[in-house]
Amino acid sequence: QVQLVESGGGLVQPGGSLRLSCAASRSISSTYTMSWYRQAPGKQRELVAAVTTSGTTNSVDSVKGRFTISRDNAKNTVYLQMNNLKPEDTAVYYCNAQHVVLRGLTYWGQGTQVTVSS
């Protein structure tokens, strides 16, 4: 079992920045793809960005150029650097770990609230 704990959310004005952190309870570097999802009020959870075991990253078009996902394997931590935040980025952000082979082994953090408002 992998336990994930997110942190770093908060209230920020449009154009501001936040860095989210997701700490895993054990090593996941060689077996898990790490991702950030978000869920806005009244909407379904959506994938924001992902980073593979090899360090390859991907993100949705709406955040490209603004958000950067990264992982520090030594710390068992994944980050989401969010710059130039917009009101539409407001959501609960969830960390996800998915086993690269046994993809049914998927774990979620409890989420951290990001609110972008003036």
PAMI-581527 format. One record per residue (C-alpha): residue in three letters; x, z, y. Coordinates in nm, 2 decimals. Layout:
N
@dovo:ALA | c1:X | c3:Z | c2:Y
...
//
This chain:
118
@dovo:GLN | c1:0.00 | c3:0.00 | c2:0.00
@dovo:VAL | c1:0.11 | c3:-0.08 | c2:0.35
@dovo:GLN | c1:-0.01 | c3:0.13 | c2:0.64
@dovo:LEU | c1:0.00 | c3:-0.03 | c2:0.99
@dovo:VAL | c1:-0.02 | c3:0.15 | c2:1.32
@dovo:GLU | c1:-0.06 | c3:-0.04 | c2:1.64
@dovo:SER | c1:0.03 | c3:0.09 | c2:1.99
@dovo:GLY | c1:0.09 | c3:-0.03 | c2:2.34
@dovo:GLY | c1:-0.26 | c3:-0.13 | c2:2.45
@dovo:GLY | c1:-0.41 | c3:-0.03 | c2:2.77
@dovo:LEU | c1:-0.57 | c3:-0.14 | c2:3.09
@dovo:VAL | c1:-0.39 | c3:-0.40 | c2:3.29
@dovo:GLN | c1:-0.48 | c3:-0.63 | c2:3.58
@dovo:PRO | c1:-0.49 | c3:-1.01 | c2:3.55
@dovo:GLY | c1:-0.14 | c3:-1.15 | c2:3.55
@dovo:GLY | c1:0.01 | c3:-0.83 | c2:3.41
@dovo:SER | c1:0.20 | c3:-0.77 | c2:3.09
@dovo:LEU | c1:0.18 | c3:-0.55 | c2:2.78
@dovo:ARG | c1:0.38 | c3:-0.53 | c2:2.47
@dovo:LEU | c1:0.20 | c3:-0.43 | c2:2.15
@dovo:SER | c1:0.38 | c3:-0.28 | c2:1.86
@dovo:CYS | c1:0.29 | c3:-0.25 | c2:1.50
@dovo:ALA | c1:0.48 | c3:-0.02 | c2:1.28
@dovo:ALA | c1:0.46 | c3:-0.06 | c2:0.90
@dovo:SER | c1:0.49 | c3:0.23 | c2:0.66
@dovo:ARG | c1:0.75 | c3:0.05 | c2:0.45
@dovo:SER | c1:0.96 | c3:-0.26 | c2:0.43
@dovo:ILE | c1:0.77 | c3:-0.58 | c2:0.45
@dovo:SER | c1:1.04 | c3:-0.82 | c2:0.56
@dovo:SER | c1:1.07 | c3:-1.02 | c2:0.24
@dovo:THR | c1:0.72 | c3:-1.03 | c2:0.12
@dovo:TYR | c1:0.47 | c3:-1.02 | c2:0.41
@dovo:THR | c1:0.36 | c3:-1.25 | c2:0.68
@dovo:MET | c1:0.28 | c3:-1.05 | c2:0.99
@dovo:SER | c1:0.01 | c3:-1.14 | c2:1.23
@dovo:TRP | c1:-0.18 | c3:-1.03 | c2:1.53
@dovo:TYR | c1:-0.55 | c3:-1.08 | c2:1.55
@dovo:ARG | c1:-0.80 | c3:-0.98 | c2:1.82
@dovo:GLN | c1:-1.17 | c3:-0.92 | c2:1.84
@dovo:ALA | c1:-1.36 | c3:-0.94 | c2:2.17
@dovo:PRO | c1:-1.70 | c3:-0.78 | c2:2.21
@dovo:GLY | c1:-1.96 | c3:-0.98 | c2:2.04
@dovo:LYS | c1:-1.71 | c3:-1.22 | c2:1.88
@dovo:GLN | c1:-1.55 | c3:-1.26 | c2:1.54
@dovo:ARG | c1:-1.19 | c3:-1.16 | c2:1.48
@dovo:GLU | c1:-0.95 | c3:-1.44 | c2:1.55
@dovo:LEU | c1:-0.59 | c3:-1.50 | c2:1.48
@dovo:VAL | c1:-0.36 | c3:-1.48 | c2:1.78
@dovo:ALA | c1:-0.01 | c3:-1.52 | c2:1.64
@dovo:ALA | c1:0.18 | c3:-1.50 | c2:1.32
@dovo:VAL | c1:0.54 | c3:-1.46 | c2:1.21
@dovo:THR | c1:0.66 | c3:-1.55 | c2:0.86
@dovo:THR | c1:0.93 | c3:-1.37 | c2:0.65
@dovo:SER | c1:1.18 | c3:-1.63 | c2:0.77
@dovo:GLY | c1:1.10 | c3:-1.57 | c2:1.14
@dovo:THR | c1:0.89 | c3:-1.88 | c2:1.20
@dovo:THR | c1:0.62 | c3:-1.82 | c2:1.46
@dovo:ASN | c1:0.29 | c3:-1.97 | c2:1.54
@dovo:SER | c1:0.02 | c3:-1.89 | c2:1.80
@dovo:VAL | c1:-0.31 | c3:-2.03 | c2:1.91
@dovo:ASP | c1:-0.31 | c3:-2.27 | c2:2.20
@dovo:SER | c1:-0.49 | c3:-2.03 | c2:2.43
@dovo:VAL | c1:-0.19 | c3:-1.79 | c2:2.43
@dovo:LYS | c1:0.10 | c3:-2.04 | c2:2.40
@dovo:GLY | c1:0.35 | c3:-1.98 | c2:2.67
@dovo:ARG | c1:0.21 | c3:-1.64 | c2:2.74
@dovo:PHE | c1:0.23 | c3:-1.44 | c2:2.42
@dovo:THR | c1:0.53 | c3:-1.41 | c2:2.19
@dovo:ILE | c1:0.53 | c3:-1.26 | c2:1.85
@dovo:SER | c1:0.84 | c3:-1.12 | c2:1.69
@dovo:ARG | c1:0.95 | c3:-0.89 | c2:1.42
@dovo:ASP | c1:1.23 | c3:-0.63 | c2:1.38
@dovo:ASN | c1:1.28 | c3:-0.60 | c2:1.01
@dovo:ALA | c1:1.52 | c3:-0.31 | c2:1.04
@dovo:LYS | c1:1.24 | c3:-0.11 | c2:1.21
@dovo:ASN | c1:0.96 | c3:-0.25 | c2:1.00
@dovo:THR | c1:0.79 | c3:-0.34 | c2:1.32
@dovo:VAL | c1:0.62 | c3:-0.64 | c2:1.47
@dovo:TYR | c1:0.56 | c3:-0.70 | c2:1.84
@dovo:LEU | c1:0.33 | c3:-0.90 | c2:2.06
@dovo:GLN | c1:0.47 | c3:-0.95 | c2:2.41
@dovo:MET | c1:0.18 | c3:-1.05 | c2:2.63
@dovo:ASN | c1:0.25 | c3:-1.19 | c2:2.97
@dovo:ASN | c1:0.02 | c3:-1.33 | c2:3.24
@dovo:LEU | c1:-0.28 | c3:-1.16 | c2:3.09
@dovo:LYS | c1:-0.62 | c3:-1.30 | c2:3.16
@dovo:PRO | c1:-0.96 | c3:-1.13 | c2:3.14
@dovo:GLU | c1:-1.05 | c3:-1.34 | c2:2.84
@dovo:ASP | c1:-0.76 | c3:-1.17 | c2:2.66
@dovo:THR | c1:-0.96 | c3:-0.85 | c2:2.66
@dovo:ALA | c1:-1.01 | c3:-0.74 | c2:2.30
@dovo:VAL | c1:-0.91 | c3:-0.50 | c2:2.03
@dovo:TYR | c1:-0.59 | c3:-0.62 | c2:1.89
@dovo:TYR | c1:-0.52 | c3:-0.57 | c2:1.52
@dovo:CYS | c1:-0.20 | c3:-0.60 | c2:1.32
@dovo:ASN | c1:-0.22 | c3:-0.77 | c2:0.99
@dovo:ALA | c1:0.02 | c3:-0.79 | c2:0.69
@dovo:GLN | c1:-0.04 | c3:-1.05 | c2:0.42
@dovo:HIS | c1:0.16 | c3:-1.08 | c2:0.10
@dovo:VAL | c1:0.31 | c3:-1.42 | c2:0.08
@dovo:VAL | c1:0.22 | c3:-1.47 | c2:-0.29
@dovo:LEU | c1:-0.05 | c3:-1.22 | c2:-0.36
@dovo:ARG | c1:-0.24 | c3:-1.30 | c2:-0.05
@dovo:GLY | c1:-0.52 | c3:-1.07 | c2:-0.15
@dovo:LEU | c1:-0.29 | c3:-0.79 | c2:-0.06
@dovo:THR | c1:-0.38 | c3:-0.78 | c2:0.30
@dovo:TYR | c1:-0.36 | c3:-0.48 | c2:0.53
@dovo:TRP | c1:-0.49 | c3:-0.40 | c2:0.87
@dovo:GLY | c1:-0.41 | c3:-0.16 | c2:1.14
@dovo:GLN | c1:-0.68 | c3:0.04 | c2:1.32
@dovo:GLY | c1:-0.64 | c3:-0.17 | c2:1.64
@dovo:THR | c1:-0.54 | c3:-0.11 | c2:1.99
@dovo:GLN | c1:-0.76 | c3:-0.18 | c2:2.29
@dovo:VAL | c1:-0.64 | c3:-0.43 | c2:2.55
@dovo:THR | c1:-0.85 | c3:-0.45 | c2:2.87
@dovo:VAL | c1:-0.76 | c3:-0.70 | c2:3.14
@dovo:SER | c1:-0.97 | c3:-0.64 | c2:3.45
@dovo:SER | c1:-0.93 | c3:-0.64 | c2:3.82
//
